[in-house]
């Protein structure tokens, strides 16, 4: 590492950059390939070359041509021996070309063996990047590993012991650079490592092409982790005979389990992600084609358009050999790629581990019992309407968790449990160290009632399932979705409709003003909750959806949205909101009355959110959730049945007394809060002309405004811009349900 300090003493970090990539001698001239960032010129003054003649640029550096000489002196301080032109080695051959950080000989041999057998390759050039402290495999190990590949005509291993990486990047094997690794946001920022970072000195391409590959028939540039499986016409043939180079993306492949932990092999790979088709670019080119080579393309021209796409897999455990599979990729996203398994077995005699198989449930599904799991704190006045409404549409079981109540909510549920209407538990969040909702849902997933029912949904007391099929019952919804076993119910946000005072009346008969159906912001607007069959497809309950997909059960998941259309594959594993390509209310809506009246909002702010005990319900939350632009009364036809159930509950004198007590407590809390200067200021602001107008203008605002709150909007905006009573004319129509259930 002393060479840098000697050659470039003015540099801030003299060992950070190389100076010369290669020196190649031909019969006519000697070419010096100089690295990026390096300002010295070999023998430039002595040769008295013009600048245009002296410097020939390429991406990330330049080269200098001098008279043919065996040795080149660098600024009088160092003499470099030139390397002979070796283009005859690969003349007229189809060549694999890879640039790797200290690769394992067995991996290189497996890569060569696979691609010679399946891509039409005849030879390989591997540039080996070596760093201080590396354990360097002897060339004899490569010879031994490559022995027996009969169709391989030539193999060259070229070592570079100078830093070729990007100076501001960590090692390319670092978990931060694993493209699909989970949890990277929680990792510490890794140290930069110019020796092992992704290639930054593109002069390596120019040097390798000039010294070795100029006379090759075609060159396939890829990683030693890339397995290329082409048909009758190889990429080499296409590159040689076509109008341009060939470019395509490999698909990331992963092991399900590594045979020898810590020493993954190409043959261990058997899976791809079902919810992602990410991959890396590779290319194949005729070296005589004009243009500079780079990692991601072989020239300025547009690559060929292929009639069919060859199979290409990048074996990611080879790129990140020190990582566990679970550190590389969410294992719940992995499914078997049978073509990959077949190709590796045929070529490498590999026998990779596969995910376990699970037989599908063959019993006829039932729709007899539906369970709501919910968490509450100080919701006393709103309990009975919500309970009665959902009983009236077909919910049979309620598992309720309460915590830290001050208005009698917990006592109400104790009473309702004693009378057989619900099952009530104290939220164990303090005991288990989780947020209240998460603690409750974990507990609920292990409960007897959850195991006994047919459907489960985790939802809150300010959410109402609004079914648009038939008479609006769950059984009619289940019939409409056929064999679907998971249903997303997308929120429709209902504002306060400029109602200020709390009244002991049905929420569903007071608040009709809502967001338009098509509204992409705020991001809460298309959030959803999920009703699912208890078939074990997922490991745990989540706030918005079941979580922890069991990939072995992927093919059994039949998930539809609120219009009965299938959700995208990427949503099967993660995601909590609908999108422009996956929204719909054709069968069911989840009406979300998150604010209610302005007075009730003060109480909500006082108690905090159930799932976030340390977060405040302030002005920004009101601004985001108060959507009064349109009118939706579609729930009203279900209210008569709900009132029958409500009346049955209120006919019990104990329940009636408890309800009336909670109403009194709610009103008392409102009065006490209005005596506080802070709460009175909030109340005056949310009931004022400006915020009432802004609640009908959400179509004007984007994500940043909703994040920053109404203070980020000019004070005169509401007076200078229009509100609207309907969705904008250019808004897409609500997607229609399929003519027959998608899963049937």
N, C-alpha and C positions, 0 to 999 in steps of 0.2 A: 504493500500500500504506500510505500515511500515515493513511488514514481510521480504521483500527483504533486506532492510538495516540491519535488525537484523541478518538475516541468512547468508548474503553474503557481509560483510562489505568491502571486498577487491575488489568487482566489480566496474568497472568504472561507470556503471549505475545500481545500485543494484535493481531498480524496473523494469528493462527491462525484466527479465526472471523469470518464475516460477521455483519452485524446485521439487515439487512432484506432479505428475498427479493424482495418486490414490493409496490407500492402501486397499488391499482386503484380507480378512481372509477366509481360508478354514479350514477344519478339520485337514489337514496335515501340512499346512504352511501358512505364511502370505507373500504376495507378494507386494513389494513397487515399483511402477512405477515412475521412475525418468525422469525428463525432459532433453532435450538437453541443453548443455552449463552448466549443473549443476554438480559440482565436488564433492559435499558432499555425504557421504555414511551413510545411516541410521544404527546406532548401529554396524557399521562394525568392529570397533576395539574390542568392547566388545565380539562380537561373534567369532572373530578370524577366519573369513572365508578366504579361499584361493581366489586369484583374479579371477581365472576361475570359481570358485564356486559362488563367490559373485556377479559378474557382468555378466549379460546376455543381449547382445546388441540387439536392433531393430532399424529400421530407425528413427533417430532423438532422441535417448535416450537409456535407458537401464532399466532393472528391477533387483531387489534384492529379493531373497527368504530367509526367516528367519523362525525360529520355529513359530508355530501358536501362535499369541498373539493379544490381543485386542487393545493395544496401542503401538505406535512406537515412540521412541525418536529420534529427529534429532539433532545430535551433542550436545546433552545435553542442547539445547536452546528451543526446541519446541517439544511438544508431540502431535502426530496425532492419532486420533481414526481410527481404521480400519473399512471398510465396509464389510458386509457379502456377501458371494458368492450368487448371485441372478440369476443364470442361469436357475433355474426352471421356472422363470417368462415367458421366451420365448421358453421353451422346445418344440420342434417339430412344431414350428410356422414359417410361412413365414413373415419375419420382414422387415419393412422399417427402414432405419437407416440414419439419417441426422445430420450434425453438423452445427449449424447456430448461427449467431450473433443476439441475442435478437429478435427472430421472433415474428410476430403478431399471436395471437391465431386463428384468422379467416383464415389467410393464411395456418397455419398448418392444421386446420380442412379441408379446401378445398383440400389440398394436400392429406391428409389421405383419405378423402371421394372418390376422383377421383381414387387413386391407389388401394384402397380396391375394388372398383367396376370394375376396368379395368386391373389391373395387377396381381390379385390373392393374394395381401397382406392380412394378418390377424392381424398384430400387428405393432407397431411403437415405436422406441426409438429415441428421439430427444435430442441431447446434446445442451443445450442453453449456449452460451458464453455471459457472462455479463461483462460490462465495467463500470468503475466509471462514474457516471452521467447518466446512462441509466434509462429510465422509464421502470420499470420491471412490466410486466403483472402478475397479481395474478394467482395462479394455478386454482382458481375457474373460471377464464375466459376461460381457456383451457377446463375445464370440460364442461362448458356451450356450447362452440363452437363445441365440439366433440359429444355432446349428439345427439342421433338419428342415429349414424352410426352403424347399428345393427350388421354388419359382423365384426366389430372391436372387437377383443377379449382382447387385452391388449395395453395400452399406457403408456409409461414412459417418463417423462420430467426430465432430469438430468442437474443440473446447475453447471457451472464452473465460478468462479469469480476470475480467475487468467489469466494473458495474455498468450494466446496460438498462437498468430499470428506471421508472419514473421517480424522480427524487422526492416527490410529495405523496407517495403511496406506500402502504405496508406490503409485506410479502404477498404474492398472489395466492399463496395457500392459506392466508389468514381468513378466519371465519367472516370477517367484515366483507370480504370480496367473494364469498360464496353467494351467488345471486338469489337463492331461494331459502337461505338460512333463516330460521325463525329467531326472534328475540334480539336482533342486532341493535335495536334502539336502547337496550339495557346494557350493552357491552361498553367497556372503556375504549376510548379512541386508541387504536394500536400505534406503535411507533413506526415511523417510516423506515423502509429498508430498500435502499436503491439497488442493492445487490440482487434481491429476490423479488422486487416489485414487478408488476406487469411491464412488458418491454416498452422502453421509452426511446431507445436509440434505433430508429428505423433504418439507419445506415447499414445495419446488419443484413437487411434484405438486399440492398444494392450490392453489397460485397459478396454475399453468397451467390447471388444470381450471376455476377460477373465472373467469379472465380470457379464456380462449380456447375451452375445450372443453365447457362446460356444456350447450350446445344441439346438440352433435354427435349424429348418429344412434348411432354406436358408436365406441369408441376401441380401437385395437390397440396396446398398448405393447410394444415390443421394441427390440432394438439395430439399428443400421444394418447389422449383419452377419447379421441374421436374414432368411432367405428362406422365405416361407410359401406353400405350394402346396396349396390346398384344392380340394375337389371342387365339386359343384353348389351346396351350401349353405356359404356362407362363415362364417368366425368372426364377422364382423359381424352376419350374420343370426341366428346362434345366440345371440349376446349380447343382441341387441335383443328377440328373441321368447322367449327361454328364461327360466327361473326365477331364474337367477343368472349370474354372469360365467363366462367360459370360461378355463380355464388348461391349458396343456400345455407340454411340454418340447421345446425344439429339440435336435437332435442335432449334436454338434460335427463339423464338416467341415473338411478340410484340403486344400491343394494337394499333388500329388505333386512338382511342381516349379514354381517361380515364374517366369513368363515374363520379367519384368524384375526381377532380384534387388534387393531393397530396396524395391520398389514393388509389392507384391502387389495384385491386384484380385479382386473377387468371382468373376469368370469364371475365375480360376486354380484354383478349388476343384473337386476331382473325387473325393475319397476320404473314407471314414470308417474308424473302427477296427473291425476284426472282433471284437475281444475286449472291447469296451466300448460301452455305449449312453449314456454320460454326455451331459448337455446342460444347458441353462439354461432357467429358467422364463420364459414370456411369458404375457400375458393379454389378453383382449379384453372390454370392459365397456360397458354403457350408462351414460353419465356421470350420468344421473339416479338411478341405483341408489345407495342409501345405503351409506356406508362410506368409509374413507380409502384412498387409493391408495398403494401401496408398490411397490418393484421386483419383488417376488415374488408379490403378490396385489392384488386390487382391492377387497377388503372382508372383513369378518369371516365372511360366509356361506361355506358349502362350495361350491366351483365345480361347474359342471354335469358330469354324466357323459356322455361322448360315445359315440355308437354306433360311430363310426369315428374313427381318429386321423389328422388331416391330416399331410402331410409338412412338416416344418420343419427347416431346416438353419441352424446358426450358423457362419459362415465365419470361422474362428479367425485366419487370417492378417490379417484386417481389424482384429481386436481387438488384435493384437500385430504391427504392421506392420514393426517393426525386427528381428524374429527370423527365423532360418532355419527351414525346415520341421523339420529334425532337432532344433532347440531347442524346438519347439512340441509335438512328439509323437514317440514311437518310430516311425520310418518302417517298421520291420518289422511294425507292426500295421496298416498302411494297405491297404485294398482299394478298388476302384472302386465308387462308388455310381452305378449306371447311371441311376437316376431323376434324381439331381442333375445329372449331366452332360447328360442330355437336356433338362431344364428350363432350365438355364443357356444351352445352345446355342439353344434355341427362343426364349428371351426376350432374351438379351443377345448372341446370335451368338457365344458363347464357345467357344473350342477349347482346352480345358485339356490339359496333359500327363497321360498315363495311365501307370501302372506297366507295365513290359514284360511281354509274354506269354511263357510258356514252355510248350512242348509237353510233354505227359505222356509218360513212358517207356512204350513200347508192348511192349517185350520181356517175355516171360513171366518173372516173378520166380523166382529160384533160392534155395534154402536149403542150398547145398552147403558154404559156408564161414562160420564164425562166429568172430569175433575178440574176445578180451578184451584191453583195454588196462588196465594196472594199474601202480601205483607202490608201492614197498616200501622199508622201512628196518628192518633187524634183525628179520626175521620167519622166520629160518631153520627152526625146528622145525615150522612150520605150512605150509611151501611145498608139500611133496609130496602131502599129503592134499588140499589145495585144488586143485592141478593135476590130480591123478588123478580127483577127483570131477567136475570140469567136463569133462575129456576123456570121462568115462564117459556124460555126458548129451548129448554132441554138439558141444562146443566144439572147433574144429579148429586155431585159431591163438591164440598168446599173445604179446603185445608188452609186455615188462616193463621198467620204468625203476626204477633203484635210486639211492640217494644216501646218502653218509655212513654206510656200514654198518660195524659192528664185530664182527659175529658170523658172518661168512662168507656172508651172504645174497647179496652181489654175486658171490662166487666160485661159489656154487651155481648161479646163473643163467648165469654164463660156461660152466660145465660142461654145464648143460642145453642151452644153445645149441649147444655143440660137438657134442652128441649128437643135435641136430635136434628137440628138444622145444619150444623157445621161441625167440623173438628177444629179445635183451637189449641195452639201451642204458643208458649213464650219463645220469642226469637232467641236462638242461642249464640248470637253474633259475638258477644263479649267472651263467651266461653271458648269459642273456636277461633277467635281472632280474625274473622272475616267481616266484610260489609254486611249489613243486615239482610239485604235481598239474597246475596250469595250464600250466606249462612243458612237462611231459610230454605232455599231451593236445594241445597245439598242435603239437608235434613229430610226434606219432602221426598227426594228421589229414592230414599231408603225406607220410606214409610209403607205400611201394609196397604193403605188405601191406594197409593200410587201403583202398587203391583196388581191390584184387583181391578182397576178401571180399564176402559178401552182407549180413551183419549185423555190427554193432559194439556192444559195451557197455563202458563204463568203470566198473570196480568194484575193490574192495579184497580183500585176502586174508582178511579176517574176514567176508566175505559169500558166501553159497552160494545158487545159484539152485535153488529147490525147486519143481518142476513137479508139479501135481496131476492131470494128464491122462494117461490110459493108463499107460505104464510110466515116465513121468516124464522123457521125452527132449525135447530142443528141437524135433525134427521134429514131435512130437505137439503141442507148444505152437503151432508155426507153423500147423499144420493147423487148430487150434482157433480161431485168430484170423483165418483167411481171408486177405483182401487187406490187412489192417492192415500198415502199414510201420513203426510205432513202438509199443513195448509198455513201459508203466511197470511196474516190479517193486517193490511197496511193501515196505518193511522190516517185519519182525517182530523186535522187540528181544528177544534172549536174554540172560538174566542169568548170574551165575556159579553158580547152583544151590547156593550155599553150599559150593562146592568150593574148597578152600584151596590144595592142593598142585598144582604142575605135574607132569603125567605125559605121557610120550611115547605118547599114545593119540589116536585120532581125536577131534577136537573134536565132530563130529556125533554121536558115541556117548557123549559125556559130559554135554552141556549141553542139557537138555530144558525147563527152566523158562523161561517167556517172558512177555511182555506179553499181555494179552487181544487178540483181533483188533480189537475196537472200543475204542480208547484214543486220545483226542484230545490228551492231554498226557503227557509233555513234547512239545514241537513236533517233536523228532526221531523220535517214535514212528511217524509215518506218512511219514517221508521215503522217497523212492524213488530208484532208479537206472533207467536207460532203455536198452533195446535198440532199435536203429534200423537200418533199411536205409540203405545208402550211396548215396542218390539225390540228394544235394545240396540237400535241403530247407532245411538249416540251414548256417550259415557255419562253425561251429566246434564242437568237442567241449567239453562242460562236465562238472563233477564229478558232477552228478546227471542231466543231460539235455543234448541238443544245444542250442546257443544260436545266436542270430542268425537268426531265421526269415527266409527270403526270401519276402516277401509275394506275389510273383508266382507262387509255388509253393504257396500256401495250400490251394488246392482239391485238391492232390494229397496233402496230409498226411492220413493215416488212423491216428489214434492211439487206442489202447485202454489201459485200466488192467488190473490183475491179474485182473479177472474178465471181461475181454473186452468191457467196455462202453466207449463213447466217452468221452473226457475232455472237460471243458467247454472252450469256445472260448478263454476267457481263459488257459487253461493251455498253449495251443499256442505262446504267445510267452514266457511266464515262469511261474515256480513250480517248486518242488522237492519238495513234499510233497502227499500226498492230503488230502482233506477229508471232512467228514461226508457230503457229497453225492457223493463220488467215490472212496470207498475200496473195496477188494475183493481177496480172495485166492482167488477161485474157480478160477482157472487156474494161478496162479503166485504164489509168495511169495519175497522175498529174505530169507533167514534171516541175521540180523546178530548175530554173536558178537563184540561189540566189547570185552568184558572178559576172557572166558575165566576162568581160575582167578585167585584173589587174588594168587598169586605172579607169574603172568604179567603181571598188571596193573601190578605194580611196574616191570617191564621196559618196558612200554608208556609208563608215565609218564616213565621215565628218558629214553627216546629221543625223546619228544615226538610230536606228530601230524605225519604226512607233509606235510599241506597247510598246517600252521601251525607253522613251525619255532620260533617264539618263544612258543608257548602251552604251558602246563603241563597235564598230565593229573592233576588233583587230586581232592579229595573230591567236589566238586560234580559232576564228570563221572561218577564212579562212581554217585552217587546218581541222576542222570538216567537212566543207561543200564542200571542193574542192575534188571531187571524179572523177578521170579520168581513172579508171581501165578498163572500157569496152566502147563499142561503141553502141549507140542507135540512129537510124535514122528513127524510125517508124513514126515520125510526118511529114515527108517530103511529103507524099501523100496528106496531107491536105493543104499544102502551096499554091498551085495554086488558090484555092478558097479564101484563106486569102488575097492573093495579089489582087484579083479582088476587094474585099472590101476595101483594103488599097488604091488602085488607085482611087476608088470613093471618099474617104475622101480627098486624096491629090489633087483631081481635083478642090476642093474648094480653091481658092487663099488665103482666110483668114486662113484656117486650115493649108495649106502648109506653109505660112509665120510664123505661130505660131510654127509649128514643127521645121522649120529651125532655128528659134530663140532659141528654147530650146537646139538644138544640139550645137549651138555656145556657149551658156551658159555652157553646160556640158564640152565642151573642154576647155573653159576658166578656169573653176573650177579645172580641172585636172592640168593644167599648174601652177596655183597658189599653189595648194597643193604640187606639186613636188618641189617647192621652199622652203617648210618647211623641216627642218632636220628630224623631226619625221616621216612625211609622206614619205619622200624619203627613209628613212631607212626601213620602212615597205614595200614600193614598191620593193626595192632591194631584200628584204628577200623573199617575196612571188613569185618573178619572178626568184629566184635563182635555181640552180641545185638541191639542197637538197629538198626543198619543192615541186618542180616539180616531183621528184622521189617519195617522200612520198605520193603524191596524187594518186599514182598507187599501194600503198602498204597498204591500209586501212584494208585489211583482217588480217594483223598482230596484230592489236591493239584492246584493250578492252576499257571498259568504263572509267577506271581511266586515261589512256593515253589521251583519247579525252577530258577529263575534265581538265587535267593538261597542255595540249598543246604540241607542238613539242619540246619545250625545255626539256621535260622529256625523250626524245628519244636520245640515244647516237649519237654523231655527225657522226659516220661512219656507222650507221645502214643502210642507203640507199645504201651504196656501198657494204655492206656485204650480203644483202638479195635481193631477186628477186622481180621484179614487175610482173604483169600478165595482159594479154589482154582479158582474159575470166574469167568467174566465176570459182572458184575451182571445180575440177572434182567431188567432193563429195557433191556439193550443190544440194539441192532438186530442182526438176523442178517446173516451175511456175504452180500452181494449175489450172486445167482446169475448165472452166465454166460448169455448169450442162447441160445435153443434152437438157433440156427444163427449162424455168425459175423456180427457186426454189419456188417462190410465184406465182402460176398460177392456 
